[in-house]
Amino acid sequence: MAAIALFQFEPYCSRDCGAGVLSALSGLHEITIITRHDLSLDHLSHYNMVIFPGGRGDANDFKHLLKSKRPILKAYLEQGGTYLGICMGAYWADQIYFDLIGETRCVQYITRPKAEIRRSFPTVVRAEWQGQSEKFYFYDGCTFIDSDPSIETYATYANGDPMAIITGNVGLIGCHLESELGWYQSQTMRSAWHDLKHHRLLAEFVDCLLQRGQLHENNSISASINMAPLGNATIEIENLRAALQEIERETSMFTQGTFKKIHDIARRALSATPRVRVKSD
C-alpha cells in the first residue's frame, strides 16, 4: 500500500475526476487529498506518488496558479517520487507546464491526423490497452508525440497515437479510466459503460508506475555508489552499508510519514549496494 497525494483544485483538477480516482484506488492505497498550497517539497516527500486528475483550464490559468510549483515537482521526481497525470494532469507534464517529460509533447488528440473525434465534447473512443480493445471515456484528452524510443506505451488510440505512457517515474493517460456510471449520460454512452473494469486497469497502471519509480530510484542510488574512488571503494561501500543499516534500524518502527519514507529509501539502497568481501593477509 503506497501513500498517494491526490491533487484537487476545481475546476482544473475537478472533484468528479478526483472522486473517480478515489473510487478506483482507495481500497488499495492510502490516498490524501492535497491542494496547491500543499505543493511543497517537504509536504510531497511524505508520498510515493502525486496524482493530477482531469478537469478544465488553459495555459494562462496554469501560469497564474501553478507555474511557480514547477521546480518543486521536478525536485520531487528527482528524489524518487512518481507523477500520474490523467487528461488535464497529463497535459500539465508538457514542457510548457511542469516540464516533466523532456522533448515529448502532449497535444490534443482531436487535432491529430486520422483522429475520429474532431471537437471537444464528452464521448467514448476506442483504444487498445495492452492489446485489448476497449471504449474509454474521453473529453478532449491528449496524446504524446515526438516520443523518446525508451518510453513505454500502454495504450494507443484508433489512429495509432499513444493514449497512455510511462517514461521514467512519470505516467500519463489521455482518457478517463476513473470514469463512473453517472458520467455516461446518453444512451449511446451508457452502452459503453465499463462496469468498473477501467478502474482495475487504472489500479494496475498505478502499481506498474510505482514499480518503475522504485527502479528509477534504485538506479540513481547505484549510480551514486559506483562513483566512489577506486582506491577506497571497499572502505566507502562498507561505511555506506553500515550507515544505511543504522538508518534502517532507527526508522523501522515508523509506519507513516517522513521516517517511513527514509526507512524505505534506506532499505532499497541496501538492496542496491553491493556486499564487499575484504580479504585478509
C-alpha positions in Angstrom: 0.0 0.0 0.0 1.5 3.3 -1.2 1.0 6.8 0.2 -0.6 8.8 -2.7 -1.4 12.5 -2.8 -4.4 13.4 -5.0 -4.3 17.0 -6.2 -7.7 18.8 -6.2 -8.4 22.3 -7.5 -11.8 22.9 -9.0 -12.3 23.1 -12.0 -8.8 22.4 -13.2 -8.4 19.1 -11.4 -12.1 18.5 -10.7 -13.9 16.9 -7.8 -15.7 14.5 -10.1 -12.4 13.2 -11.5 -10.9 13.1 -8.1 -13.9 11.1 -6.8 -13.4 8.6 -9.6 -9.7 8.2 -8.7 -10.7 7.6 -5.1 -13.2 5.0 -6.1 -10.6 3.2 -8.2 -7.7 3.3 -5.7 -8.8 4.0 -2.2 -9.1 0.3 -1.2 -5.6 -0.4 -2.5 -3.6 2.7 -1.4 -3.6 5.4 1.3 -4.8 8.5 -0.5 -4.7 12.1 0.8 -6.3 15.0 -1.0 -4.0 18.0 -1.4 -4.4 21.5 -2.8 -1.9 23.8 -4.5 -1.0 25.2 -1.1 0.4 21.7 -0.2 2.7 21.6 -3.2 6.0 22.0 -1.3 8.9 19.5 -1.4 8.6 18.9 2.3 5.0 18.0 2.1 5.3 15.9 -1.1 8.1 13.9 0.4 5.5 12.1 2.5 4.0 10.5 -0.6 5.2 7.8 -3.1 3.0 9.3 -5.8 1.2 12.5 -6.7 -1.8 12.3 -9.0 -3.1 15.2 -11.1 -6.5 14.2 -12.5 -8.6 15.7 -15.2 -10.6 19.0 -15.3 -10.8 22.2 -17.3 -8.4 25.1 -17.9 -5.9 26.7 -20.2 -2.2 27.8 -20.3 -3.0 31.2 -18.8 -4.6 29.5 -15.8 -1.6 27.3 -15.3 0.9 30.2 -15.4 -1.1 32.1 -12.8 -1.8 29.1 -10.5 0.9 26.6 -10.7 4.0 27.7 -12.8 5.8 28.6 -9.5 5.4 24.9 -8.5 7.4 23.6 -11.5 10.8 23.3 -9.6 9.1 21.6 -6.7 7.5 18.8 -8.9 10.8 18.3 -10.7 12.7 18.0 -7.5 10.1 15.6 -6.1 10.6 13.3 -9.1 14.4 13.6 -8.8 14.1 12.4 -5.2 12.2 9.2 -6.2 8.6 10.4 -6.2 6.2 9.4 -9.1 3.7 11.5 -11.1 0.5 10.3 -12.6 -1.4 12.7 -14.9 -4.8 12.0 -16.3 -6.2 14.1 -19.1 -5.6 17.7 -17.8 -3.0 16.3 -15.5 -1.3 14.6 -18.4 -1.2 17.9 -20.4 0.5 19.5 -17.5 3.5 17.2 -17.8 4.4 19.0 -21.1 7.4 21.3 -21.3 5.4 24.5 -21.3 3.8 23.5 -18.0 5.6 21.3 -15.4 8.2 20.1 -17.9 8.5 16.5 -16.7 9.0 14.5 -19.9 11.8 16.1 -21.9 11.1 16.7 -25.6 7.9 14.6 -25.7 4.9 16.8 -26.3 1.4 16.5 -25.0 -1.1 17.6 -27.7 -4.9 17.4 -28.3 -5.8 14.1 -29.8 -8.6 15.8 -31.7 -6.0 17.8 -33.8 -4.1 14.7 -34.9 -4.2 13.1 -38.3 -6.9 10.4 -38.7 -8.4 11.2 -35.3 -12.0 10.1 -35.3 -13.0 12.9 -32.9 -12.7 16.5 -34.1 -14.3 18.6 -31.4 -14.3 18.8 -27.7 -17.3 17.1 -26.0 -17.8 14.1 -23.6 -17.8 10.8 -25.6 -16.1 7.5 -25.8 -13.3 6.5 -28.0 -11.9 3.1 -28.9 -8.3 2.4 -27.9 -6.1 -0.6 -27.5 -5.0 -1.2 -23.9 -2.2 -3.8 -23.6 -3.5 -5.5 -26.7 -7.2 -5.4 -25.7 -9.7 -3.2 -27.5 -11.8 -1.0 -25.1 -14.1 2.0 -25.3 -12.8 4.7 -22.9 -14.5 7.8 -21.6 -12.9 10.8 -23.5 -13.2 14.6 -23.1 -10.6 16.4 -25.2 -7.8 14.2 -23.9 -4.2 14.3 -25.1 -1.8 12.2 -27.0 2.0 12.1 -26.9 4.2 12.9 -29.9 8.0 13.0 -30.8 8.4 10.4 -28.1 11.7 9.0 -26.9 12.0 5.4 -28.0 12.5 4.3 -24.4 9.0 5.4 -23.5 6.7 2.5 -22.7 3.3 2.8 -24.5 0.5 1.2 -22.6 -2.4 2.1 -24.8 -3.0 3.6 -28.3 -5.9 5.4 -29.9 -7.6 4.1 -33.0 -5.1 6.1 -35.2 -2.1 4.6 -33.5 -1.1 7.6 -31.4 -0.2 6.8 -27.8 -3.0 7.1 -25.2 -1.2 6.0 -22.1 2.6 6.0 -21.5 5.2 5.6 -18.8 8.5 7.4 -19.0 10.8 7.0 -16.0 8.7 7.8 -13.0 6.0 9.7 -14.9 2.8 8.1 -16.1 0.3 9.8 -18.4 -3.2 8.8 -19.6 -5.3 10.7 -22.1 -8.6 9.1 -21.4 -10.6 8.8 -18.1 -10.1 5.3 -16.7 -11.5 6.7 -13.4 -14.9 7.4 -15.1 -18.0 6.5 -13.1 -21.5 5.4 -14.2 -23.0 8.9 -13.8 -20.7 10.3 -16.4 -22.3 8.2 -19.1 -25.4 10.3 -19.6 -26.6 9.4 -23.2 -28.0 6.0 -24.2 -25.1 5.6 -26.6 -22.5 6.2 -23.9 -24.3 4.0 -21.3 -23.9 1.1 -23.7 -20.1 1.6 -23.3 -20.1 1.6 -19.5 -17.1 -0.5 -18.4 -18.7 -1.8 -15.1 -15.5 -0.7 -13.2 -13.2 -2.7 -15.4 -11.3 0.5 -16.2 -10.9 1.2 -12.5 -9.0 -2.1 -12.3 -6.9 -1.1 -15.3 -6.1 2.2 -13.6 -5.0 0.4 -10.4 -2.7 -1.9 -12.4 -1.2 1.1 -14.2 -0.6 2.8 -10.8 1.1 -0.3 -9.5 3.3 -0.5 -12.6 4.3 3.1 -12.3 5.2 2.7 -8.6 7.5 -0.1 -9.5 9.1 2.0 -12.2 9.6 4.7 -9.7 11.4 2.3 -7.3 13.6 1.1 -10.2 14.4 4.7 -11.2 15.4 5.5 -7.6 17.5 2.3 -7.2 19.3 3.1 -10.5 20.1 6.6 -9.1 21.4 5.1 -5.9 23.5 2.6 -7.7 24.9 5.3 -10.0 26.0 7.3 -7.0 27.6 4.3 -5.3 29.6 3.5 -8.4 31.1 7.0 -8.3 33.2 6.1 -5.3 37.0 6.4 -5.9 38.5 3.0 -6.8 41.3 3.2 -4.3 39.0 3.5 -1.4 35.9 1.7 -2.9 35.8 -1.1 -0.3 36.0 1.2 2.6 33.5 3.6 1.2 30.9 0.9 0.4 31.3 -0.8 3.8 30.9 2.6 5.6 27.8 3.3 3.4 26.3 0.0 4.2 26.8 0.5 7.9 25.2 3.9 7.8 22.2 2.6 5.8 21.8 -0.3 8.2 21.7 2.1 11.2 19.2 4.3 9.4 17.0 1.3 8.6 17.1 0.1 12.3 16.3 3.5 13.7 13.3 4.1 11.4 11.9 0.6 11.3 9.2 1.3 14.0 7.6 4.1 12.0 4.8 3.1 9.6 4.0 6.5 8.0 5.3 10.0 7.3 8.8 11.1 6.6 10.5 8.4 8.7 8.7 5.7 6.8 10.0 7.2 3.5 13.5 7.4 4.9 13.2 3.7 6.0 12.1 2.7 2.6 14.9 4.6 0.9 17.5 3.0 3.2 16.1 -0.5 2.6 16.1 -0.1 -1.2 19.6 1.4 -1.1 20.8 -1.6 0.9 19.4 -3.9 -1.7 21.2 -1.9 -4.4 24.5 -1.7 -2.6 27.0 -4.5 -3.3 28.4 -6.5 -0.5 32.1 -6.4 -0.4 34.3 -9.2 1.0 37.5 -8.0 2.4 40.4 -10.4 2.0 42.8 -10.8 5.0 46.5 -11.5 4.5 
